[in-house]
Amino acid sequence: MSEGVFIHPTAIVDPDVEIGAETKIWHFTHILSGSRIGRRCVIGQNVMIGPGVRIGDGCKIQNNVSVYDGVILEEDVFCGPSMVFTNVLLPRAHVDRKAEFLPTIVRRGASIGANATVVCGHSVGEYAMVGAGCVVSRDVPAYALMVGVPAHPIGWVSRSGERLREDLICPRTGERYHLLNGALELAADCSG
């Protein structure tokens, strides 16, 4: 076990799990075999992770979230309470579809709001923000602000999560962004 890891006594951590330094795992959570959790993560209560899931450094997973096989969370991802990752497109109780799990990637710095659903086989771009209650049924561009059912873009957000105005300058940090072929990017002189 890495230095500074906290695992609540009610949590279950299966064998063959890697947990990075300073990660906290709270009440009634289950981490299944083969899963790897990065450093400085906070895993809320009643969370299920695995088997074989990869979670990057600095992620925060709020209460009542299941992160299934096939889901990859890069660094600094936020998963709001009771948000849902699906793992098959056509679920039926009487049909075994474990071989049909589709991959879902949530890129660095993205946030997914409470009670949102991310349909498997799609990715959420870096620093995107998916609003509470959204249903993501297509890929989400980097920095996009998504709302609704189905989720659709209504604007852009900065790396710090601030909604960008027309000037594409973050009101919190002053970072400048620009649009290139319909995609938002951090201006070259602001990266770092």
N, C-alpha and C positions, 0 to 999 in steps of 0.2 A: 504494500500500500504506500502511496506517495505521501510526502510530508504535508501535514496540515489538513488532511482529508477528514471531513465529518460525515458520519453515517448514523442517522437516527436509529435507535434500537429496534424500531418497528419496521425498518426497511429491510429488504432481502436483496443481497448481492450474490448472484450465482458465481461458481468457480469460473476461471478464465475470463475475468473482466479487468480492464485497465481503467484506473481512475486517476486523473492528473492532480497535482498538488493544489491544495487550497479549495478543492471542490466540496460542496455541501449537498448532501442527499437527505431529504426530509421524510416525514412520516408516511408509512404504508406504501413506499415506492418499491418497485421491483426492477432490478437491472439483470437482464438475462445474459447467459453465456455468450462469449465472443464479442461483446460490446466494448467500445473504447470511448471514454469520456475524457475530454481535455482538461486543462488546468483552469482554475477559477470559475468553474461552472456552478450554477445554483439550480438544483433539481427539486421542484416543489413537491408537495404531498400528493400521494395517490397517482404517481406517474409510472408508466411502464415503458421501458426502453429495451429493444432487442427482439430477437437475438441478432448479433452481428452488426449492430448499428454503430455508426461513426458520428461523434459529436465533437466539434472543434472547441478550442479554448474560448472561455468567456461567455459561453451560452447561458441563457436563462430560460428555463422551461417551467412555466407556472403550473398550478394544480390541475389534476385531472386530464393530462395529455398522454396519449400513447404514441410512441415513436417506433414504428414497425421496421422490420427487415426491408431494406431497399431505400430507406430514407437516410439522407446524408445532410447533416447540419454543419456548415462551415463555421468559421470563427464569429463570435459576437452575435449570434442569432437569438432573437427573442420570440418565444412561443407563448402567447397569451393563454389565460385560463380556459380550459375545456375546448381549445381548438382541436381540430381533427385532421389527421393524415389518413387517407384511404390507401388500400394496398392493391385492390383489384377493381377493374372497371364494371364488371357485371356480376356482383355478388349474388349467390344463391346458397341457402343453408345446406341444401342437399347435394351441391356440386363442389368437389375439392378443387380449388383454384390456387393452391400454394405455389405451384410452378408458374403461375401467371402474374406474380407480383411485379409491378412496374416501378422503376426507380423514380424517386422524387428528390431533387436537390434544392436546398435552400442556401443561397450564396451569402457570403460574408456580410454581416451587419444588417441583414433583413429583419423586419419585425412583422409578426402575424398576430392580429388582434384576437380578443376573446371570442370564442364560439365560431371562429372562421373555419372553413373546410378547404383543404388543399387536395384536389383530386389527383390520384397517383399518375405518374408519367409526365408531370409538368415540373418546371423549375421556377423558383422565385429568385429574381435577380438581386445582385448586391445592393444593399442599402434600400431596397424597396420597402414600402409600408402597405400591408394588407389590412384594411379596416376590419373592425369587429363585425362578425356575422357574414362576412363575404364568403362566396363560393368560388374558389379559383379553379377554372376549368380550361385554362390555357396558360402558356408561359407568361410570366410577369417580367417586364423589362427592368433593368437596373434603375434605381431611384424613382420608380413609378409609385404614385399614390393611387391605390386601388380601393374601390367601394362597390357595394351592390351584389346582386344575385342575378346573373353571373357577374363576377368581379370585372370591372372595367376601369380604365385609368381616368382620373379627373385632374391630374397635375403631376408635379414632381416634388420630391423631398430631398434634402441634403443628407450628407453622411450623419449629421447630428439629429436628423428627424424633423427638421423645420420645413414647413411648406415653402416652396420657392415661389416668388412673385415673377412677373414678366422679365425682370432684369437678371434672373437666375443667379442671384447672390444670396448666400445664406444669411439670414438676419442675425443669427447667433454668432457665427464664426467669421463672416466676411468671405468665406470661400466662394470662388466663382465657378460656374458651370457653363457649358455650352452644348447646344444641340448639333449633332452631326448625323445626317441621314436618319433623322427621327429618333435617335438615341441620345440620352443625356450622358455627358461625361464631365468629370472634374477637370477644370482648366489645368493645363500642364504646369503652370507656375504655382499651382495650389497643392499639388500632390506631395505627400510626404507624411 
